[in-house]
């Protein structure tokens, strides 16, 4: 292999790398970012090297808020059940 052939092969490889960077890599990075984001919600915390848990939400720590939320959900269920809506719960 002479210097011109080596030069041509290096340029081909550089073109392959550029195509990969521009076409495939953004999709891979986007998928990884979405998966990381979803895992944070599943783990209820941010993950770097370890998981840092989020503070408990007020609905779980404040009984009045839990009762209000449960009452609102029950009210909606009863209201939908008595409506003429065929998709009612």
C-alpha positions as CSV (number, residue, x, y, z in Angstrom):
1,X,0.0,0.0,0.0
2,X,1.4,3.3,-1.0
3,X,0.8,6.7,0.6
4,X,-2.0,7.6,-1.9
5,X,-3.9,4.4,-1.1
6,X,-3.5,5.0,2.6
7,X,-4.7,8.6,2.2
8,X,-7.8,7.4,0.3
9,X,-8.6,4.8,3.0
10,X,-8.2,7.3,5.8
11,X,-10.6,9.7,4.0
12,X,-13.2,6.9,3.5
13,X,-13.0,6.1,7.2
14,X,-13.4,9.8,8.1
15,X,-16.5,10.0,5.8
16,X,-17.9,6.9,7.6
17,X,-17.3,8.6,11.0
18,X,-19.0,11.8,9.8
19,X,-22.0,9.9,8.5
20,X,-22.3,8.0,11.8
21,X,-22.0,11.3,13.8
22,X,-24.7,13.0,11.7
23,X,-27.2,10.2,11.1
24,X,-26.9,7.5,13.7
25,X,-25.5,9.0,16.8
26,X,-28.3,11.6,17.4
27,X,-30.9,8.8,17.4
28,X,-28.8,6.7,19.8
29,X,-28.2,9.6,22.2
30,X,-31.9,10.6,22.1
31,X,-32.9,7.1,22.9
32,X,-30.4,6.9,25.8
33,X,-31.7,10.3,27.1
34,X,-35.3,9.2,27.1
35,X,-34.5,5.9,28.8
36,X,-32.5,7.7,31.5
37,X,-35.3,10.1,32.1
38,X,-37.9,7.3,32.4
39,X,-35.6,5.4,34.8
40,X,-35.4,8.5,37.0
41,X,-39.2,8.3,37.4
42,X,-39.1,4.6,38.0
43,X,-36.4,5.0,40.6
44,X,-38.1,8.1,42.0
45,X,-34.8,10.0,41.9
46,X,-31.9,11.3,39.8
47,X,-29.2,8.8,38.9
48,X,-25.6,9.7,38.3
49,X,-23.3,7.1,39.8
50,X,-25.8,6.5,42.6
51,X,-29.5,7.3,42.8
52,X,-30.4,10.5,44.7
53,X,-34.0,10.1,45.8
54,X,-36.5,12.9,45.4
55,X,-38.3,14.4,48.3
56,X,-41.7,12.8,49.0
57,X,-44.5,14.7,47.2
58,X,-47.0,16.6,49.4
59,X,-49.8,14.3,48.4
60,X,-48.1,11.4,50.1
61,X,-47.0,13.3,53.2
62,X,-50.1,15.5,53.8
63,X,-53.1,13.4,54.7
64,X,-55.5,16.2,53.9
65,X,-54.2,16.4,50.3
66,X,-54.5,12.6,49.9
67,X,-58.1,12.7,51.2
68,X,-58.9,15.5,48.8
69,X,-57.3,13.7,45.8
70,X,-59.1,10.5,46.7
71,X,-62.4,12.4,47.1
72,X,-62.0,14.1,43.7
73,X,-61.3,10.8,42.0
74,X,-64.3,9.2,43.6
75,X,-66.5,12.1,42.7
76,X,-65.4,11.9,39.0
77,X,-66.1,8.1,39.0
78,X,-69.6,8.5,40.4
79,X,-70.3,11.4,38.1
80,X,-69.2,9.4,35.0
81,X,-71.1,6.3,36.1
82,X,-74.3,8.3,36.3
83,X,-73.8,10.1,33.0
84,X,-75.0,8.8,29.6
85,X,-71.4,8.5,28.5
86,X,-70.8,4.9,27.1
87,X,-67.1,5.2,28.0
88,X,-67.8,5.9,31.7
89,X,-65.8,4.1,34.3
